[in-house]
């Protein structure tokens, strides 16, 4: 689950495969995220859940949007993704990331998932 072979620290954690502001490296996805961040969040959540349950890429990569506070739900989802890939961070940093940089965070998460798919 470390497709790019990022170095792992003594605590067993690593950095994200793509930087927070690397969302501009995938321009089409970045534009979609700026216009529809909650749809991308729903897709990322669905893809992660499918990978966890079946160990395979989601056949559609889509899901409906959860109906609750995006920042709070995103914090939980980002934590699950970090845990799956042993990426460092904390709940507080995830909450702030989701509230202030959600489109960039969603792009980062989507690209991380794509490495396993």
N, C-alpha and C positions, 0 to 999 in steps of 0.2 A: 504494500500500500504506500510505497515510497518510490513511485515509478521513475522519478528523475534522480533518484539516489542522492537526495539532499543529506548533508551531514547531520548526524544525530548527536545531541549533547549527552553529557553524563547522566542527565535525568531521564534519558530515553525519548526526549521530545526533539522536534525539528521545527524549522521555519516553514511557512506556507510555500508552496511551489511557485506561486506567482505573487508579486508584490501587490499591496493594496491599490496602487494607482496604475497597475499594469492592465486595467480594464480597457485602456485605449489601444492595447495590442490586438484586441479583437473588436474592431470598429462596429461591425454589424450588431454584435451582442451588446456592445456599450450603448448604442443608440436605442435598442430595444429596452435595455435596463433603465435608461433615463426616462423613457415614456411609460413603462409598465413594470416597475420594480416588484410589485406584489405578485404578478404573474410569474416572474422569474423565481421569486422566493418559493412559490408553490411548486414549481418544477424542480428546483434544487431539493426541496424537502422530500418530494416524491421519489426522486432518483436515489437519494441517500437511504431512504427507508427500503426501497426495492433492493439495493445492493446489500444492505444489512440482512434482509430476510432471505434472499435467494442467491446472493453472491454473483449475480449477473447484472449487466446493464439493463435499465428500464427500457422496455420495447418502444415506448412512446416518449418518455422523458417529460411527461406533462402531468399536471394534476390541477384540481380546483384550488382556489385561494382559500386559506383558512380565514375564518371570520373572528379575528381578535386583534388586539394591539400588535401591530407589526414589529415594533421594537422588542417587545417581550417574547413573542413567538420566535423571532429571528435569533434572539440571544440563546434560546434553548437549542434551536436547530444548529447554530454555529458551534455550540459546545459539543453536540453530538458528532459533528463533522470533525472537529479538532480531536476528539477522543478516538474516532475511527482511525485517523491518520497520525496520531501521536504528535500533534502540533501544539506548541506552547501557547499560553494565553490564560485569561481568566474570565469569569462571568462579567465582571465590571467592564473589562476592555471590550468584550463582545457586545454588551449593551450599548456602550458609547459608539462603537463601530457601526452598529445597526441603526442607531438614531441619527448619526451625523454623516455617515458615508455609505448608506445602504446600497446604492447602485454599484459602487466600486466593490463593496464586500460581496455582493451577490455574484458579480463577475468573477471575483477571486475564487469563491466557493464553486461556481459552475465549472471553472477551468480545472480545479482540483479534482472534482468528480470525474471530469472527462478523461483524466489521466488513467483512471481505473477502468473506465468503460472502454 
